[in-house]
Amino acid sequence: IIDSSVTVFEKDTKIGGIWRYEEPSNEKKKHRPMYRGLRTNLPKELMAYREFPWGNGNDFEEASYVTHEQVYDYMKRYKSKYDLERFIKYGSEVTGLNLVKDTATPEGEGEEEE
């Protein structure tokens, strides 16, 4: 169950972050640490979310160190399966963060015991 008050702020206009490769153009400087032939430095078995094992059939036959395209595809499938699109606010760069006291939580509730 996902708390409907959650908002994910994504700087870009699409999901994927650094895993979404775009060919650099003359007008747009390359701003991602990505190159066309990139493979992960962690095996997909460690990268997968516990509730969403890697693979859509053929992926299990692929190498453990997958390409950026495979990571991007995995992220899109995860987003679709769990209907996460409704929580993502694209084109929203976070430039600061202020911590505020949660006044909705009764005093002492949710605190760890020593």
N, C-alpha and C positions, 0 to 999 in steps of 0.2 A: 504494500500500500504506500502510495506516494503522497506526502503532505502537499495539498494543492496551493499552499502559500509559498512554495519554493519557486524561485526565479533563477534561471541560469543566464548570466550575461555573457554574450559572445561578441567579441570585437568585430569579427568578420561578418559577412552577409550570408554565409553558409556554414553548415556543420563541418568539422574536420580539423580545424586548427592547423597545426604544422603538418598533419598527415595528408592534407589536401594539396597535392602538387599542382602548380600552375606554371606553364611555360612563361618565363619572363618576357615582357615586351619592352619596346623602346620607351614608352611613356611611363611604364610602371617599374620601379626598381624592385628587384627581387628582395623580399623581406622575410622569407621563410628559410630555415636551415635545412632545406630539402633539395635533393637532386634526383634526376630521373631514375637512376638505377638503385636507389636506396633500399636497403633491407634493414630490418630491426636488429638491435644488438641484444635483444632478449628473445627467448623462444616464445612462440605464440601460446604455448601451454601455460606460461607464467603471466602473459599479458591479458588473457581472457578473464572476463568477469565470472565469478563463481556461479551465478545464476544463469549464465548464458555461455555455454561452452563454445569454443571456436569451431567453426565449420558450418557449411551449408550443403554438405554432401561431398564435394570434391576437395574441399580445403584440408581434410584430414590426410589426403595423399600428398599435399604440398610439404615443402621443407618447413622445419620448425621456425626458421628465421625468415619471416614473410616480408613481402614488399610493402611499400607505403600504400599502394593501391589496395592491397588486401586488408590492411589496417583500416583504411578509409571505408571500405565496403563493410567491414565488421561493425564499425561505429554506426553507419547508416542503418544496418539491420537491427542493431541494439535499440537505436532511437525509435525505429518503427515498431518493433515488438512490444516495447513498453510505453508506447504512445507519449514520448517525451517532448515532441515538437511543441506542444502547448505550453511548456515551461521555459522555452528558450526565447530570449529576447536578443535578436540579431542586431548588429550594428551598434552595440552598446559597450564601449570601452570603459573599464573600471579604472579610475585614476586615483582613487583613495578609498579608505575604509575607516569608519569610526565605530568603535564598540560602544554599545549602549546597554544599560542594565535592563534585563527582561522583567518588566513590571507585571507581565501576565502570569509568571510562575510564582506560586506561593514560596515564601522564604524557606530555604533549606531543602526544598524539593528538587531532586535532580542532582544534588551535590553528592560527591563520593564520601563514603564513611572511611575514617582512618583506622 
